[in-house]
Amino acid sequence: MASKAHKLKQTKYIFITGGVLSSLGKGIASASIGLLLKQRGYKTTIMKLDPYINVDPGTMNPFQHGEVYVTDDGAETDLDLGHYERFLGESLNKTNNTTTGQVYYEVIRKERRGLYLGKTVQVIPHITDEIKKRILTHEGQFDFVICEIGGTVGDIESLPFLEAIRQFTLERGVQNALNILLTYVPYIKSSGELKTKPTQHSFKTLMEYGIQPDILICRTETKLSKEERSKIALFCNVSEEAVIDGLDVENTIYEVPLLYEKSSMTELILKKLRMPLNHLNLKTWSNFVHRIKHPKNEVTVGLIGKYTKYRDSYKSIIEAFIHAGSINNTRVNVELKNSEDITGENVAEVLQGLDGILVGPGFGSRGIEGKIASIKYVRENKIPFFGICLGLQCAVIEFARNVCNLTDANSYEFDKITKNTVIDLMEEQKKIKNKGGTMRLGAYPCILINSTKAHDAYKQDSISERHRHRYEVNNNFRELLQQNGMIMSGLSPDQKLVEIIELKNHPWFLGTQFHPELKSRAVTGQPLFISFIKSVLKRKKSRNSRNNGNKKEQITVIN
Ligand code: GLN
């Protein structure tokens, strides 16, 4: 018992709140601090505490909330968990994301079971106790637990969370719990100065809740001057060195940790939490950032979907392209194309200039025909194609219609009448009534077939990738699809589910039923994305050299 207790770590907690307005990048700030502590040799994890009442974001529209990020254990979580995983290079799980909905659900469940008998159940202490219990989930297993509190200081909804971290900081002591406020210092063009007043107000609000921030990260367009820094320090009751520049980064969010270190962020944290400084190793990370900022090549990929007005709906895919680009020394420009605007007639025009296309995940029938028209075009014109989840399903429908001559082929999701449902509801899904948390979710193993693009990319016989869908390739059509040249290059271990499809006689045409983007990490990337970008680049280079060749010929003729 004693030896087990000896192994437990004395966990330190860092709470990150946001002031003034949303979208300041608390997720990136939390992920960056996590990376820096990890690179100083500390075992670190990050949690997101979300103040909304949904149990999870799974039932929210991407326009409301951006992408839903799925963990290995099948939790549908906030997209900030994607940042945490990409920066930390580690897999998190359902305990890393808590919502008000989950907290109340649990407290009400306990109340019904009679566990509070005799008591009035209240926000303080019952809700706050449940929040504190969740913050403690990783106690003893990590040196640092970073907790990002969603929303903005002053929101009614985040009050119980702020009260919980106030109590927590008091109970643990300031050497064990640290508070960071990420705030905004706007630049006012007309007067040509940075304004500190909104930050002072956010600080005041936080103090009203009993929380004194130890560090302020100030998001600014330009560096804080000496005077501005000392003014913020004075009004917010912190030392000047605790006012950190959160300058806008020009090129890439992956530069944020490097920027923080210029302001000695981790030294400050470690001193306040009485931890040894340890050596900081950022070499690999700096090289990764350098490759992103100074690529040798450039390609443009079209991302075809229907949530194109809000780039956060495809956050992990866009990030996976950055990672794969850095490995291929290539800047990947991602152009979002709304599939509702694409038809068989205009497809060549809309896709003109794209070096490859990715058809993304999605739900519902809107925009499906535009996706199918795009896939037909890139299949016939040998343009690299990557289909993810719904993207694979559309590729199968297109192939069944145009190659196997099943003209009414469709998915049961979009057409309840056709007999040729090449994509159909899984057996277990047919009984499901509730929408929340009931899809095929989380990591599942997949066996790769030798001598396929998938196998070449992963260089492994067996992989594990994350899922979020209800429909699958209908096995009744598998043989027909294969006879016509579709390769099922990844299958579930019992061979019952098709996980990856690809085509022969095409430079790169591959679809996955899972979401490979969810496991793409900074520095290392994801094998399929890396392979796809490699083929996109190859095509672009060969076309360029062909065009140059043609130009030379023309010049010769003119001469
Ligand atoms: N709507 C499809 C399904 O549920 C695809 C889902 C997705 O793209 N994630 O199977």
Residues whose N, C-alpha, C, O or C-beta is under 5 A from the ligand:
A	BS01	LIG	P361 G362 F363 G364 I388 C389 L390 R468 H469 R470 Y471
